[in-house]
Amino acid sequence: MTAAGVLPYIQVVLSVLLIVCVLLQQTGASLGGAFGGDNFSAAYHTRRGAEKYLFYITISLGVLFALSAFVALII
């Protein structure tokens, strides 16, 4: 199997993991904050513990997915 044959499977796995990580992240913003409502209590907070590591994993998976998409474009 070549790299071009394995790449779609890698992208599917990365995309599923990325979706799961994004859905696991909790946000304090309510629906009103999406439409410009004032929600200052959830505007800024420090990520701690598992939330911080999940945030870093989400960023890493996003970068890996973007790189795999770029490699698929080149191949």
C-alpha positions in Angstrom: 0.0 0.0 0.0 1.4 3.4 -0.9 1.2 6.6 1.0 -1.6 7.9 -1.3 -3.6 4.8 -0.4 -3.2 5.1 3.3 -3.7 8.9 3.5 -7.5 8.9 3.3 -7.7 6.5 6.2 -5.4 8.8 8.2 -7.6 11.8 7.4 -10.8 10.0 8.5 -9.2 9.0 11.8 -7.9 12.5 12.4 -11.2 14.1 11.5 -13.1 11.8 13.8 -10.7 12.5 16.7 -10.8 16.2 16.0 -14.6 16.2 16.1 -14.6 14.3 19.3 -12.1 16.7 20.9 -14.1 19.8 19.8 -17.4 18.3 21.2 -15.7 17.4 24.5 -14.6 21.0 25.1 -17.0 22.8 27.4 -17.7 26.4 27.0 -19.3 28.7 29.4 -20.9 30.9 26.7 -24.6 30.7 26.4 -26.6 31.0 23.1 -27.0 34.7 23.8 -23.3 35.2 23.5 -23.3 33.9 20.0 -25.7 36.7 19.0 -23.8 39.5 20.7 -25.4 39.3 24.1 -23.4 40.3 27.2 -21.9 37.3 28.9 -18.9 38.7 30.8 -18.8 35.9 33.3 -17.6 33.4 30.6 -15.5 35.8 28.5 -12.0 34.8 29.9 -11.0 31.9 32.0 -7.8 30.0 32.6 -7.7 26.5 31.3 -6.5 24.0 33.9 -5.9 20.3 34.1 -7.6 18.1 31.6 -9.3 21.0 29.8 -5.8 22.5 29.0 -4.5 19.2 27.6 -7.7 18.7 25.6 -7.2 22.2 24.2 -3.6 21.4 23.2 -4.6 18.0 21.7 -7.4 19.7 19.6 -4.9 22.2 18.2 -2.4 19.4 17.5 -5.1 17.4 15.7 -6.1 20.4 13.7 -2.6 21.0 12.5 -2.1 17.4 11.7 -5.3 17.3 9.7 -4.3 20.5 7.8 -0.9 19.0 7.0 -2.5 15.7 5.8 -4.9 17.7 3.6 -1.9 19.6 2.2 0.0 16.4 1.5 -3.1 14.9 -0.2 -3.2 18.0 -2.4 0.4 17.6 -3.4 0.3 13.8 -4.0 
